[in-house]
């Protein structure tokens, strides 16, 4: 399993480097679960982080506006992102989700962008007006995306991914993705206490922020290298 940590500033990104995070995922928590940061922040982080460490960028809890989302993906790629994560919030069904993701993958293919495309759904699914997260592998396959992810939309209610979805559903999600030859990422208020579950599930990527921030506060706290190191040691033990 690789550890993806989500900084919002250069100073936090450098803490990720010192903590040996596998992937640095630039986001802006003030704009949502998968809130998009500014292109110049992504560029600054890419410029100052060693080139062997991949940079990921979230492009938002996106609306059903394929053109807008495609442009956002292009911006993230041109700023230096190797992974582009699309939060499928504003889609009402899988057809809309496929259309959004196809806009991104066509942008990648037609403009020869060196990026991996991540289709991200939310554990809350239909309760937030979005789609069933277990349908994301189907969406990714039909849109030629590279990775699937489940995250949580509401980060402030104290509920983690594992409070919202059954272990059996997550196993089904991972199995479906693997059969389709897709990479798998899990996120959503994941903490140290969840590591035994993660070791059972074995996703390719584990995404965190709050767990490695001061006082566990993903908004007001800042990422600390020592907390990343502690998490990594237990994850990869």
Protein Blocks (a to p, Z undefined) as FASTA:
>chain_A
ZZddddfbfklmmmmmmnopabdcdddfknojklccdfklmmmmmmmpcfklccdddebj
adddfklmmmmmmmmmmnopabdcdddfkbcbfklmmmmmmmmmmmmmmnopabdddddd
dfklmmnopacfklmmmmmmmnopabdcdddfblmnopafklmpcfklmmmmmmmmmmno
pacddeehiafklmmmmmmnopabdcdfklmgghhiaklpccdfklmmmmmmmmmZZ
